[in-house]
């Protein structure tokens, strides 16, 4: 379990099935290799709002890109504490009525990135993750899109991972 904000440790419950808790290396692997994650926010009506999105895990933070307006942005402005879940590889085991899986759940604080150099670095990480064979075209795209793209950084306070590997 990675616990970045040590003061926040007691704010989070222990995992119920602790024998399935995965270590820090596995947490980083799940966050780095996941295809998409689910962002959960809370809106002004106190309803949860969860949405799948592409992301990158870089410099011990989670980043995603989006428009400058919309539900998730409105919710983050109201309450920047968010939850982000990534499900790694899964395999259904029908004869045992179970599923092999790995997943990570991160809690953190979301904020918009305004520094253009940092935004470019994050967008480059997206190119490396999702379009590595198109680096040249990706760099051209980054130069065109950086000023029109909202990058949200989730500074992780606490993250755990769990898995059923057998």
C-alpha positions in Angstrom: 0.0 0.0 0.0 1.4 3.3 -1.0 0.5 6.0 1.5 1.9 9.3 0.2 0.2 11.6 2.7 1.2 10.1 6.1 -1.1 12.4 8.0 -4.0 10.9 6.0 -3.3 7.3 6.9 -6.0 7.1 9.6 -8.6 8.7 7.3 -8.9 5.5 5.2 -10.3 2.1 6.3 -8.2 -1.0 6.2 -8.8 -3.4 3.4 -11.4 -6.1 4.4 -9.7 -9.0 2.7 -6.1 -8.0 3.6 -4.7 -11.3 2.4 -5.5 -10.0 -1.1 -3.7 -6.7 -0.6 -0.9 -6.2 -3.2 2.4 -4.4 -2.6 3.8 -1.1 -3.9 5.4 -2.6 -7.0 2.1 -4.1 -8.1 0.3 -0.9 -7.3 2.6 1.0 -9.6 2.4 -1.6 -12.3 -1.5 -1.5 -12.3 -1.5 2.3 -12.4 1.1 2.4 -15.1 -0.3 -0.3 -17.4 -4.1 0.2 -17.0 -5.9 1.1 -20.2 -8.4 3.3 -18.5 -9.6 4.3 -15.1 -12.8 5.3 -13.4 -12.9 8.8 -11.9 -15.4 9.3 -9.1 -16.4 12.8 -7.9 -19.2 14.2 -5.8 -21.5 16.9 -7.2 -23.4 19.8 -5.6 -26.4 17.5 -5.3 -24.3 15.0 -3.2 -24.6 12.3 -5.8 -21.5 10.5 -6.9 -20.5 10.9 -10.5 -18.2 8.2 -12.0 -16.8 8.3 -15.5 -14.2 6.1 -17.4 -11.4 7.9 -19.0 -7.9 7.5 -20.4 -5.1 8.6 -18.0 -1.4 8.4 -17.3 0.4 7.6 -14.1 3.5 9.8 -14.0 5.6 11.2 -11.2 3.5 9.5 -8.6 0.4 11.3 -9.8 -2.5 10.5 -12.1 -3.3 12.8 -15.0 -6.2 13.0 -17.4 -7.2 15.5 -20.1 -10.6 16.9 -20.7 -12.6 20.0 -21.6 -12.5 23.1 -19.5 -16.2 22.6 -18.5 -18.6 19.8 -17.7 -19.7 17.6 -14.8 -16.4 16.4 -13.6 -14.9 19.9 -13.7 -17.9 21.4 -11.9 -17.6 18.7 -9.2 -13.9 19.1 -8.8 -14.5 22.9 -8.2 -17.0 22.0 -5.5 -14.9 19.2 -3.9 -11.5 18.4 -5.3 -11.2 15.1 -3.3 -11.6 12.3 -5.8 -11.3 8.6 -6.1 -9.8 6.8 -9.1 -10.0 3.1 -9.8 -8.0 1.0 -12.3 -8.8 -2.6 -13.0 -5.8 -4.5 -14.3 -5.9 -7.9 -16.0 -8.9 -10.1 -15.3 -9.8 -13.7 -16.1 -13.2 -15.3 -15.4 -12.9 -18.8 -13.9 -16.4 -20.1 -14.7 -16.0 -23.5 -13.0 -15.0 -21.9 -9.7 -17.6 -19.0 -9.9 -14.9 -16.4 -9.5 -12.6 -14.0 -11.3 -8.8 -13.5 -11.2 -8.1 -9.8 -11.1 -5.9 -7.0 -10.0 -7.2 -3.5 -9.2 -6.0 -0.3 -7.6 -8.0 2.4 -5.9 -6.4 5.9 -5.4 -7.7 8.7 -3.3 -6.4 12.2 -3.9 -6.9 15.8 -4.7 -7.6 17.0 -8.2 -6.4 20.3 -9.7 -6.0 21.8 -13.1 -2.5 22.2 -14.5 -1.8 25.6 -16.0 1.9 25.5 -16.6 2.3 24.9 -20.4 5.6 23.0 -20.0 4.1 20.6 -17.5 1.0 20.1 -19.7 3.3 19.3 -22.7 5.2 16.7 -20.6 1.9 15.1 -19.5 0.5 15.0 -23.1 3.8 13.5 -24.2 3.2 10.7 -21.6 -0.2 10.1 -23.2 1.5 9.7 -26.6 4.0 7.3 -25.1 1.3 5.2 -23.5 -1.4 5.2 -26.1 0.3 6.0 -29.4 4.0 5.2 -29.1 4.5 4.5 -32.8 3.3 8.0 -33.6 5.7 10.1 -31.5 6.5 12.6 -34.3 2.8 13.1 -35.2 2.0 13.2 -31.5 4.5 16.1 -30.8 2.9 18.1 -33.6 -0.5 17.4 -32.1 0.7 18.4 -28.6 1.9 21.8 -30.0 -1.5 22.4 -31.6 -3.6 21.2 -28.7 -1.8 22.2 -25.5 -3.5 25.6 -25.0 -6.9 24.1 -25.7 -6.5 21.1 -23.4 -7.4 20.9 -19.8 -5.0 18.7 -17.8 -6.1 17.5 -14.4 -3.6 16.2 -11.9 -4.7 13.9 -9.1 -2.1 14.3 -6.3 -2.4 10.9 -4.6 -3.0 10.9 -0.8 -3.6 7.1 -0.4 -3.7 4.2 -2.8 -4.2 0.4 -2.3 -4.4 -2.5 -4.6 -6.1 -5.9 -4.3 -6.0 -9.0 -6.3 -7.2 -12.6 -6.7 -4.3 -14.3 -8.5 -5.4 -17.9 -8.3 
